[in-house]
Amino acid sequence: MSQRLRAAFACLGLALAVEASPADDLPRGLPDVPPASLTEVSPEAARFFDSLVRRYRELVRYADVSWFEQVISGADPSDATTSRSRVRVEGRIADGRVEVISTATRLLEALLPSDDDHPGGRTAADRRRARRDVDAALAPHLALRLLDQPLRELRPEGLEGYRPTSLRTVELDDRPMLRLELRSGGDTPGEPSAILELTIDPESMLIRRVEGEERWPDGRTCSTSIEIEPRQELIEPAMDPSAPTEAGTPAEPEVLPTLPATTARPVA
């Protein structure tokens, strides 16, 4: 995610400012699905991921507040220098649009040109794509709605996309939750790799926490944590807790339809 975020700002000739400093039964009938290996896709986890994407794409109204925290560590273990960032993010879905608001997105909105011709050689379309990349990095849960192919597009261009590898039960604030693990790379020592873990409330089928770790080509490590607090009164449709979740082992992961490109609503 961080590589994606920095690439979007690099498109604008900007640098991202950071603060530098030295279970029991699975709810709703789903089975615990441990990772078979680092390279294999779990059909059950892939099917659950498809259900999760469908849930976000079917939302008519949604709002949340989240805290995006990131720590970047040097490649050399003896290097104690780290970079830390913490950003408050607001996410919304309304009128068919996804809106992500933060200091980073406000900066991008201020720099968006009013037409396709720009003295710096960047078109308005380039900058809108950069805005979409920043939105997806800061709010990967809303990227399930924002991106056409989230497993591939949540990773930077040129790197292997994510693959669903496991689904298991965990607890969050003394409540049973589901944790879906996505992996990218990791087949060869030293290559760029990433793990993304989504913690989902099985009653609402909404993501409450995102935890990720990336190893960059230069050897640095980036750890990301996002705590998400949905505003339940603004979510439509609500999820029926008694409704069964799709289970079983499909021969192939379900293929989702491609959605039209979505852009964020301008922020005043």
LINKAUR-V75425 format. One line per field, one symbol per residue. ss: DSSP state (@ for helix, = for strand, . for the rest). phi: phi as a letter, one per 40 degrees, with the letter a starting at -180 (. if undefined). Layout:
BEGIN
ss = ???
phi = ???
END
This chain:
BEGIN
ss = .@@@@@@@@@@.......===.....@@@...=.........@@@@@@@@@@@@@@@@..=============........=============..=====.@@@@@@@@@............@@@@@@@@@@@@@@@.@@@@@@@...@@@@.........==========..==========........=========....==========.....==========.@@@.=................................
phi = .cdcccccccdcgbbccbccad.cdccggcccbcccacbcccdcccccccccccdcccccbaaabbbcbabbbcccdccccbbbaabcbbbabafgbbbbbaccccccccccccacbbdcgccdcdccccccccdcccbcccccccccbcccccbcdgbcccbcbaaacbbbfgbcbbbbbbbbggcbdgcdaabbbbbbccccfbcbabbaabbcdcgcbbbbbbcbbccdcbbaccccdccccdbhbccbdccccccccbbccdbc
END
